[in-house]
Amino acid sequence: MKKIALHWQIIIGLVVGTIYAFLSVKYDWNDFTLDYIQPFGDIFINLLKMIAVPLVLFSIISGVVSLKDITKLGRMGAKTLGAYVLTTMFAVTLGLFLVNLATPGKRADKKLRVENRLGYELWKEANPDVQKLDDICLSCKPENAALVEKVKEKSGQAGSNAWVDDKLNKAANAKESGPLQPLVDVVPSNIFHALTAMEMLQVIFFAIIFGVVVTMLPSDKSEPVIKLVDGLNEVFVQMIWVIMKAMPFFVFALMAGQIVKAAGTDPDKFTELLSFLLRYSLTVIAGLLVMIFGVYPLIASRLAKIPYLRFMRSIRDAQITAFSTSSSLATLPVTMDCMHKNIGISKSVTSFVLPIGATVNMDGTSLYQAVAVVALAQFHMVDLTVSQQLVIVLTATLASIGAAAIPSAGLVLMILVLESVGLNPAWIGLILPVDRILDMCRTVVNVTSDATVSSIIARSEGEKLN
């Protein structure tokens, strides 16, 4: 395996893991897979998360210190955040365009959609404070009385999903906070708690303040601190590369475990949703592919003057790592290495722009949220107006800034997007079966966007790129 490039080893691990998962489901090896193979995938993610937080901390401090000029920091920071917000808003808009064009929810079986609509109306009746979206009332029609009782009985027997309930509680806590609470949450009251809780915006805030203060110290005081930070940064980067050597095996375990967990032992469990989930997934993936192979390379070629094929080849390893880990933070050192060695971006830019991007830039997550919310509304016979969809653009853009760069974090934030337009947040349970594979795909978009923005910032700062 030593003669095979790392990205090919990872791809082999993905393929073998998928094949094994199929055999596991077919021959009923699920218990063995979940007990003895999946844990290695969990260990892999835990290892990367363990290193990701200190890596972001020391990378940003190192990047800020290397800039030296505080005015340059402010200028670069404004350009970075501005670029990330613009790409996120474009991604959401593209998602809305595609989901309205493909209408994956409207193509489902009519009888199923009617039942879904009745369930929505019953939920709205039980929650009178929810925004009224239309004047349709299928539950008021006498001919639907028997079906209404059936839906009531089915909803009563369904019970609750502990995972969904947990996410709803988290979203409710976020909703009850004041309008400026997100700003308050950026400033940590205890940096050690922020580090252990992986509060990445707080870590970034502390790192920037720390770096700025270090640059204000006399050289005899700041030099030892700078050397220590640079040394620690290199240590954590090297730790990532040590873990990467075993990545093909970890990826195999990760893929096998996740597919088996999603498929379960009852193949009929998702029968009613299969058609909808397939069309919904294809719509999301179509949007993500447009971003990866169309939007970002075009932006890089026009604004950063990097040829299409060179840009795509340069970030290939980062994209494959993002797909296998579903974590922008876990992919961060690979992205930084790709942009520095293959594109020629300075470490001062990569150390500042990319860690921020891995935390606040979630284009793929935003696109997926837009598609999911509208598709779920269509699936429940709810037609969202243009103004309501504009609310989705704004909410998804703002919510993506707070998304943790870890697997499936977008599901929690999608609850807020659903509630912003008056839809049932518990609907996220419908798309859980396919979320893992879509999470892997949208993380590739997030990482590609980070790489694109870093190349634009580097070019705007006068750097000569390869």
C-alpha positions as CSV (number, residue, x, y, z in Angstrom):
1,M,0.0,0.0,0.0
2,K,3.0,2.3,0.4
3,K,3.3,2.8,-3.3
4,I,-0.3,3.8,-3.7
5,A,-1.1,7.5,-3.2
6,L,-3.0,8.3,0.0
7,H,-6.1,9.5,-1.8
8,W,-6.3,6.2,-3.8
9,Q,-5.9,4.3,-0.5
10,I,-8.8,6.3,1.0
11,I,-11.0,5.6,-2.1
12,I,-10.2,1.9,-1.8
13,G,-11.2,2.0,1.9
14,L,-14.5,3.7,0.9
15,V,-15.3,1.1,-1.8
16,V,-14.4,-1.9,0.4
17,G,-16.3,-0.5,3.3
18,T,-19.4,-0.1,1.1
19,I,-19.1,-3.6,-0.3
20,Y,-18.6,-5.0,3.2
21,A,-21.7,-3.1,4.4
22,F,-23.8,-4.6,1.6
23,L,-22.6,-8.1,2.6
24,S,-23.2,-7.4,6.3
25,V,-26.9,-6.5,5.6
26,K,-27.4,-9.4,3.2
27,Y,-25.9,-12.1,5.4
28,D,-27.0,-10.6,8.8
29,W,-23.5,-9.7,10.1
30,N,-24.9,-6.4,11.5
31,D,-24.3,-7.2,15.2
32,F,-20.6,-8.0,14.5
33,T,-20.2,-4.9,12.3
34,L,-21.7,-2.6,14.8
35,D,-19.8,-4.2,17.8
36,Y,-16.4,-4.8,16.3
37,I,-15.9,-2.6,13.2
38,Q,-17.9,0.6,13.6
39,P,-16.1,1.5,16.9
40,F,-12.8,2.0,14.9
41,G,-14.7,4.6,12.8
42,D,-15.8,6.3,15.9
43,I,-12.2,6.2,17.2
44,F,-11.1,7.9,14.0
45,I,-13.6,10.8,14.3
46,N,-12.7,11.2,18.0
47,L,-9.0,11.4,17.2
48,L,-9.6,14.1,14.6
49,K,-11.9,16.0,16.9
50,M,-9.3,15.8,19.7
51,I,-6.7,17.5,17.5
52,A,-9.0,19.9,15.6
53,V,-9.7,22.4,18.4
54,P,-6.0,23.0,19.4
55,L,-5.1,23.0,15.7
56,V,-7.6,25.8,15.0
57,L,-6.4,27.7,18.1
58,F,-2.7,27.7,17.3
59,S,-3.2,28.0,13.5
60,I,-5.2,31.3,13.9
61,I,-2.8,32.7,16.5
62,S,0.1,31.8,14.3
63,G,-1.6,33.4,11.3
64,V,-2.5,36.6,13.1
65,V,1.1,36.9,14.5
66,S,2.6,36.4,11.1
67,L,0.6,39.2,9.6
68,K,2.3,41.6,12.0
69,D,0.3,44.6,10.7
70,I,-2.9,44.9,12.6
71,T,-4.6,47.0,9.8
72,K,-3.8,44.1,7.4
73,L,-5.6,41.7,9.9
74,G,-8.8,43.9,9.8
75,R,-8.7,44.2,6.0
76,M,-8.2,40.5,5.5
77,G,-10.8,39.6,8.1
78,A,-13.4,41.8,6.5
79,K,-12.7,40.4,3.0
80,T,-12.8,36.8,4.3
81,L,-16.1,37.1,6.1
82,G,-17.6,39.0,3.2
83,A,-16.5,36.3,0.7
84,Y,-17.9,33.5,2.9
85,V,-21.3,35.2,3.3
86,L,-21.6,35.8,-0.4
87,T,-20.8,32.2,-1.4
88,T,-23.2,30.9,1.3
89,M,-26.1,33.1,0.0
90,F,-25.4,31.9,-3.5
91,A,-25.4,28.3,-2.4
92,V,-28.8,28.8,-0.6
93,T,-30.3,30.5,-3.7
94,L,-29.0,27.7,-6.0
95,G,-30.6,25.1,-3.7
96,L,-34.0,26.9,-3.8
97,F,-33.8,27.2,-7.6
98,L,-33.2,23.5,-8.0
99,V,-35.8,22.3,-5.5
100,N,-38.4,24.5,-7.1
101,L,-37.4,23.2,-10.5
102,A,-37.3,19.5,-9.5
103,T,-40.1,19.5,-7.0
104,P,-39.1,16.2,-5.3
105,G,-41.8,16.4,-2.7
106,K,-44.7,17.0,-5.1
107,R,-43.8,13.8,-7.1
108,A,-44.6,11.5,-4.2
109,D,-47.7,9.4,-4.0
110,K,-50.8,11.6,-3.7
111,K,-52.4,9.5,-1.0
112,L,-49.3,9.7,1.1
113,R,-49.1,13.5,0.6
114,V,-52.7,13.9,1.7
115,E,-51.9,12.0,4.9
116,N,-48.8,14.1,5.4
117,R,-50.9,17.3,4.9
118,L,-53.5,16.1,7.5
119,G,-50.6,15.4,9.9
120,Y,-49.3,18.9,9.3
121,E,-52.8,20.4,9.9
122,L,-53.2,18.5,13.2
123,W,-49.8,19.7,14.3
124,K,-50.7,23.3,13.5
125,E,-53.9,22.9,15.4
126,A,-52.0,21.7,18.4
127,N,-49.6,24.7,18.0
128,P,-51.8,27.7,17.4
129,D,-48.9,30.2,17.7
130,V,-47.4,28.8,14.5
131,Q,-47.4,31.1,11.5
132,K,-50.3,30.4,9.1
133,L,-49.0,29.6,5.6
134,D,-52.2,29.0,3.6
135,D,-56.0,28.6,3.9
136,I,-56.1,24.9,2.9
137,C,-57.9,22.7,5.4
138,L,-58.2,19.1,4.2
139,S,-59.1,18.0,7.8
140,C,-62.2,20.1,7.6
141,K,-63.7,18.1,4.8
142,P,-66.2,15.4,5.9
143,E,-64.9,12.9,3.3
144,N,-61.5,13.0,5.1
145,A,-62.9,12.2,8.6
146,A,-61.9,8.6,8.5
147,L,-58.4,9.5,7.2
148,V,-58.0,12.1,9.9
149,E,-58.7,9.5,12.6
150,K,-56.2,7.2,11.0
151,V,-53.5,9.9,11.0
152,K,-54.3,10.7,14.6
153,E,-54.0,7.0,15.5
154,K,-50.7,6.6,13.6
155,S,-49.2,9.7,15.2
156,G,-50.2,8.4,18.6
157,Q,-48.5,5.1,18.0
158,A,-45.4,6.6,16.5
159,G,-44.0,7.5,19.9
160,S,-41.0,9.8,20.0
161,N,-37.5,9.7,18.5
162,A,-35.0,10.4,21.3
163,W,-32.5,11.8,18.8
164,V,-35.0,14.2,17.2
165,D,-36.3,15.2,20.6
166,D,-32.8,16.1,21.7
167,K,-32.3,18.3,18.7
168,L,-35.6,20.0,19.2
169,N,-34.7,20.8,22.8
170,K,-31.4,22.3,21.6
171,A,-33.1,24.4,19.0
172,A,-35.8,25.6,21.5
173,N,-33.1,26.8,23.8
174,A,-31.5,28.7,20.9
175,K,-34.8,30.2,19.9
176,E,-35.6,31.5,23.4
177,S,-32.5,33.6,23.6
178,G,-32.4,37.3,22.9
179,P,-31.6,38.9,19.5
180,L,-28.0,39.8,20.5
181,Q,-27.4,36.4,22.2
182,P,-25.4,35.1,19.3
183,L,-23.0,38.1,19.7
184,V,-22.7,37.4,23.4
185,D,-22.0,33.7,22.7
186,V,-19.0,34.6,20.6
187,V,-17.1,36.0,23.7
188,P,-16.0,33.2,26.0
189,S,-16.4,33.5,29.7
190,N,-14.0,30.6,30.2
191,I,-11.6,29.7,27.4
192,F,-10.9,26.3,28.8
193,H,-14.7,25.5,28.7
194,A,-14.8,26.8,25.2
195,L,-12.0,24.4,24.2
196,T,-13.5,21.4,25.8
197,A,-17.0,22.1,24.5
198,M,-15.7,22.8,21.0
199,E,-17.3,26.2,20.9
200,M,-15.4,27.2,17.8
201,L,-16.5,30.8,17.4
202,Q,-15.3,31.4,21.0
203,V,-12.0,29.7,20.3
204,I,-11.5,31.9,17.1
205,F,-12.4,35.1,19.0
206,F,-9.8,34.2,21.8
207,A,-7.2,33.2,19.2
208,I,-7.5,36.5,17.3
209,I,-7.4,38.6,20.5
210,F,-4.4,36.6,21.7
211,G,-2.6,37.0,18.4
212,V,-3.2,40.7,18.3
213,V,-1.9,41.3,21.8
214,V,1.2,39.2,21.1
215,T,2.0,41.5,18.1
216,M,1.7,44.5,20.5
217,L,4.3,43.2,22.9
218,P,8.0,44.1,22.7
219,S,10.0,41.7,20.5
220,D,12.0,40.3,23.5
221,K,8.7,39.3,25.2
222,S,6.7,38.2,22.1
223,E,9.5,36.1,20.4
224,P,9.4,33.2,22.9
225,V,5.6,33.1,22.7
226,I,5.6,33.1,18.9
227,K,8.1,30.3,18.8
228,L,6.0,28.3,21.3
229,V,2.8,28.8,19.3
230,D,4.5,27.9,16.0
231,G,6.0,24.8,17.5
232,L,2.7,23.7,19.0
233,N,1.0,24.3,15.7
234,E,3.5,22.1,13.9
235,V,3.1,19.4,16.5
236,F,-0.7,19.2,16.0
237,V,-0.3,19.3,12.2
238,Q,2.1,16.4,12.4
239,M,-0.3,14.5,14.7
240,I,-2.9,14.7,11.9
241,W,-0.5,13.3,9.4
242,V,0.4,10.4,11.7
243,I,-3.3,9.6,12.0
244,M,-3.7,9.9,8.2
245,K,-1.3,7.0,7.7
246,A,-4.0,4.7,9.1
247,M,-6.8,6.6,7.4
248,P,-7.7,3.9,4.8
249,F,-8.6,1.4,7.5
250,F,-10.5,3.9,9.6
251,V,-12.4,5.0,6.5
252,F,-13.4,1.4,5.8
253,A,-14.7,1.0,9.4
254,L,-16.5,4.4,9.2
255,M,-18.3,3.6,5.9
256,A,-19.2,0.0,6.9
257,G,-20.6,1.1,10.3
258,Q,-22.6,4.1,9.0
259,I,-24.2,2.2,6.1
260,V,-25.2,-0.7,8.3
261,K,-26.6,1.6,10.9
262,A,-28.7,3.5,8.2
263,A,-30.0,0.4,6.5
264,G,-30.8,-1.4,9.7
265,T,-32.3,-4.9,9.8
266,D,-35.8,-4.0,8.4
267,P,-35.6,-3.3,4.7
268,D,-39.3,-2.3,4.7
269,K,-38.7,0.5,7.2
270,F,-38.1,3.2,4.6
271,T,-40.4,1.8,1.8
272,E,-42.9,4.6,1.9
273,L,-40.2,7.3,1.9
274,L,-37.8,5.7,-0.5
275,S,-39.1,7.4,-3.6
276,F,-39.2,10.9,-2.0
277,L,-35.8,10.4,-0.3
278,L,-34.2,9.4,-3.7
279,R,-35.5,12.5,-5.5
280,Y,-34.6,14.7,-2.6
281,S,-31.1,13.3,-2.4
282,L,-30.5,13.7,-6.1
283,T,-31.6,17.3,-6.0
284,V,-29.2,18.0,-3.1
285,I,-26.4,16.2,-4.9
286,A,-27.0,18.0,-8.2
287,G,-26.7,21.4,-6.4
288,L,-23.5,20.3,-4.6
289,L,-22.0,19.0,-7.9
290,V,-22.7,22.4,-9.5
291,M,-20.9,24.2,-6.7
292,I,-17.9,21.8,-6.7
293,F,-17.3,21.4,-10.5
294,G,-18.8,24.7,-11.7
295,V,-19.1,27.6,-9.3
296,Y,-15.8,27.3,-7.3
297,P,-13.4,26.5,-10.1
298,L,-14.9,29.3,-12.1
299,I,-14.5,31.8,-9.3
300,A,-10.9,30.6,-8.7
301,S,-10.0,30.9,-12.4
302,R,-11.6,34.4,-12.7
303,L,-10.6,36.0,-9.4
304,A,-7.5,34.1,-8.3
305,K,-6.3,33.3,-11.9
306,I,-5.9,29.6,-11.1
307,P,-6.7,27.4,-14.1
308,Y,-9.6,25.0,-13.7
309,L,-7.8,21.7,-13.9
310,R,-4.9,22.9,-11.7
311,F,-7.3,24.1,-9.0
312,M,-9.3,20.8,-9.0
313,R,-6.1,18.7,-8.9
314,S,-4.6,20.8,-6.1
315,I,-7.5,20.3,-3.7
316,R,-8.3,16.7,-4.6
317,D,-6.8,15.2,-1.4
318,A,-8.8,17.7,0.8
319,Q,-12.0,16.8,-1.0
320,I,-11.5,13.1,-0.5
321,T,-10.7,13.6,3.1
322,A,-13.8,15.7,3.6
323,F,-16.0,13.1,2.0
324,S,-14.7,10.3,4.2
325,T,-14.7,12.3,7.5
326,S,-17.8,14.5,7.1
327,S,-15.9,17.2,9.1
328,S,-14.4,20.4,7.8
329,L,-12.3,20.7,11.0
330,A,-10.9,17.2,10.5
331,T,-10.0,18.1,6.9
332,L,-8.4,21.4,7.9
333,P,-4.7,20.4,8.0
334,V,-5.1,18.6,4.6
335,T,-6.8,21.7,3.1
336,M,-4.0,23.9,4.5
337,D,-1.3,21.6,3.1
338,C,-3.0,21.5,-0.3
339,M,-3.3,25.3,-0.6
340,H,0.2,26.0,0.6
341,K,2.1,23.3,-1.3
342,N,0.0,23.0,-4.5
343,I,-1.3,26.6,-4.9
344,G,1.5,28.5,-3.2
345,I,-0.6,30.4,-0.7
346,S,1.5,31.7,2.2
347,K,1.1,30.1,5.6
348,S,0.0,33.5,7.1
349,V,-3.1,33.4,4.8
350,T,-3.9,29.7,5.1
351,S,-3.5,29.8,8.9
352,F,-6.0,32.7,9.2
353,V,-8.5,32.2,6.4
354,L,-9.0,28.4,6.4
355,P,-9.6,27.8,10.1
356,I,-12.2,30.5,10.1
357,G,-13.7,29.0,7.0
358,A,-13.8,25.5,8.6
359,T,-15.9,27.0,11.3
360,V,-18.2,29.7,9.8
361,N,-18.3,28.8,6.1
362,M,-20.9,26.0,5.4
363,D,-22.1,26.5,1.8
364,G,-22.9,22.8,1.4
365,T,-24.9,22.8,4.6
366,S,-26.8,25.9,3.6
367,L,-27.7,24.5,0.2
368,Y,-28.9,21.2,1.8
369,Q,-31.0,23.1,4.3
370,A,-32.8,25.1,1.6
371,V,-33.5,22.0,-0.5
372,A,-34.6,19.9,2.5
373,V,-37.0,22.6,3.9
374,V,-38.8,23.2,0.6
375,A,-38.9,19.5,-0.3
376,L,-40.4,18.6,3.1
377,A,-42.9,21.4,2.6
378,Q,-43.8,20.0,-0.8
379,F,-44.1,16.5,0.6
380,H,-46.7,17.8,3.1
381,M,-48.6,19.7,0.4
382,V,-47.4,23.1,1.7
383,D,-46.5,25.6,-1.0
384,L,-44.0,28.3,0.3
385,T,-44.2,31.7,-1.3
386,V,-41.3,33.7,-2.7
387,S,-41.2,35.9,0.5
388,Q,-41.2,32.8,2.7
389,Q,-38.3,31.3,0.7
390,L,-36.4,34.5,1.0
391,V,-36.7,34.0,4.8
392,I,-35.0,30.6,4.2
393,V,-32.1,32.3,2.4
394,L,-31.5,34.7,5.3
395,T,-32.0,32.1,8.1
396,A,-29.9,29.4,6.5
397,T,-27.1,31.9,5.8
398,L,-27.0,33.1,9.4
399,A,-27.5,29.6,10.9
400,S,-24.6,28.2,8.8
401,I,-22.2,30.6,10.6
402,G,-23.0,28.9,13.9
403,A,-22.8,25.3,12.5
404,A,-20.2,23.1,14.2
405,A,-17.8,21.7,11.6
406,I,-18.6,18.1,12.7
407,P,-20.8,15.4,11.2
408,S,-24.6,16.1,10.9
409,A,-24.4,19.5,12.7
410,G,-26.6,20.9,10.0
411,L,-29.6,18.9,11.2
412,V,-29.8,20.9,14.4
413,L,-29.7,24.2,12.5
414,M,-32.3,23.0,10.0
415,I,-34.8,22.9,12.9
416,L,-34.4,26.7,13.2
417,V,-34.9,27.1,9.4
418,L,-38.0,25.0,9.5
419,E,-39.4,27.0,12.4
420,S,-38.6,30.3,10.7
421,V,-41.2,29.6,8.0
422,G,-43.8,27.9,10.3
423,L,-43.1,24.2,9.5
424,N,-42.9,21.3,11.9
425,P,-39.3,20.9,13.1
426,A,-39.8,17.2,13.8
427,W,-39.9,16.6,10.1
428,I,-36.1,16.2,10.2
429,G,-36.7,12.6,11.3
430,L,-37.9,11.9,7.7
431,I,-34.6,12.6,6.1
432,L,-32.3,10.9,8.7
433,P,-31.9,7.7,6.6
434,V,-30.0,9.5,3.9
435,D,-28.4,12.3,5.9
436,R,-25.0,10.6,6.4
437,I,-24.2,10.2,2.8
438,L,-25.4,13.7,2.0
439,D,-23.4,15.0,5.0
440,M,-20.3,13.5,3.3
441,C,-21.1,15.2,0.0
442,R,-21.9,18.7,1.5
443,T,-18.7,18.6,3.5
444,V,-16.8,18.4,0.2
445,V,-18.5,21.6,-0.9
446,N,-17.6,23.3,2.4
447,V,-14.0,22.5,2.1
448,T,-13.9,23.4,-1.6
449,S,-15.4,26.8,-0.8
450,D,-12.8,27.4,2.0
451,A,-10.0,26.6,-0.6
452,T,-11.6,29.0,-3.1
453,V,-11.9,31.9,-0.7
454,S,-8.4,31.4,0.6
455,S,-7.0,31.6,-3.0
456,I,-9.0,34.8,-3.6
457,I,-7.8,36.4,-0.4
458,A,-4.2,35.5,-1.2
459,R,-4.5,37.0,-4.7
460,S,-6.1,40.1,-3.3
461,E,-3.2,40.5,-0.9
462,G,-0.7,40.5,-3.8
463,E,0.6,36.9,-3.4
464,K,2.0,35.2,-6.5
465,L,0.3,31.8,-6.8
466,N,1.6,28.7,-8.5
